[in-house]
Amino acid sequence: MERERKAIGRPSKTEQFRSFVAEIVGNDPDVTSLEVLRQARRKGYTGGKSAMYELVASLRSTLARSPIRFEGLPGEFTQHDFGRVDVRFLDGTRQRRHFFVSRLKYSRVVAVTLMPDDRVETLVGTLVTHFESLGGVPLLAVFDRPDTIAMEWKRDGEVTTWTSTFIAALVELAVGVEVCRPAGGKRKGSVDSLVNWVKGAFFRQRRFQDDGDLHIQLAQWHEEVNKRRPCRATGVIPAERHREELPRLRPLKIKPAELVLKIPIFVGPTATVLHDTHSYSMPAEAIGIAGVLHLHRNRVRIMAGGYAAEHERLVVEGAKSTLPAHRTELVKAVSGKRAKHYSKREQLLELGDPVHHYLTEIFRRRPRAWVAEIDRLYDLLQEHGAVLLLRAFAHALERATYSTEHLVRFLKRAGS
């Protein structure tokens, strides 16, 4: 009875999970025991924490003795992946955050950056920043999740159509790129387990006061895992191996602040180019021509055929930028006198709701005079620009004064 009560001779509850845990540790030797326990419980493990930790330790020991363990060479490649995690704050709330992680395979130096989204433009900018922080560019960058950086790929994982913005940036950086399918994690150094390691080693072990505290703790964690703590896989502090790897990394050709993304565009029927909800004007002669938008940090330059335009980069969702010369060209390109008046009206209406409300009142009060009114308002737009004219419209609406003379007086005072 005593033997049965103490369960002497019964196999440990961890035994039926040995192969499962061995696969996790084999894919990522740096994975924390806490993360292994969490994944095992999701699979149905009901045993104790200590027993699972002992199993993980024994498997790590076996792995460390194995002579066939895959390793990268200095400067050979980096691993990259996106992650999404529900961050826990001290007030009890959980909020979803996106992050991008990069790691030098040989030295195990890691870089993690919180991002507003996981779009390809955000990826490329963060990737260049990571290469700078890692000390240079490897021969090959290995990615998981092909749907972020590729449009089409075969069932075996071979990419047939890359996202043009992404691949153009990688060509400019002169780094090779390869996609690692989830099933190929071992072959490529467990790229697909990199995100799980970051979640287990950082996000799930901490609580944060706010986003500011999250960034502070992330910076402290980088210092700890890169410069103070020996890597479980190598037994060496990553910074020590990094000194050996640095000479093998190639210099970064583009600094993050100098990065220019090249995005295919098409000039629409209203001589505008739409990118990320933002509208930029082009010469009327460029209508219907395909081209490229060069996206700088603070400006955009658009090339289509032999035509070009440069704008300040817009940040407000749905904002529009129309150069005065383009307004005039578009009106000239419209055939017929009446059509030109409608073209001017459409360009005025594009400024926003205040213009819509103002013109509605004009048409209601003076239906036969709208053509002359539109001409005068369009001239004011060309002379004073969209921002100042919008202020004039808002001022007129506040006072329920619907006359061009009132707008002219406001503009003169504002410009003096």
Helices and strands as residue ranges (DSSP letters): H 2-5, G 15-17, H 18-27, H 33-42, H 49-65, E 77-88, E 94-104, E 110-115, H 120-134, E 140-143, H 146-149, E 150-153, E 159-162, H 164-173, E 176-179, G 182-184, G 191-193, H 194-201, G 203-205, H 211-227, H 238-245, G 246-248, G 256-258, E 261-266, E 272-275, E 278-281, G 284-286, E 290-295, E 299-304, E 307-312, E 320-321, H 324-333, H 337-349, H 353-365, H 370-384, H 386-398, H 404-415
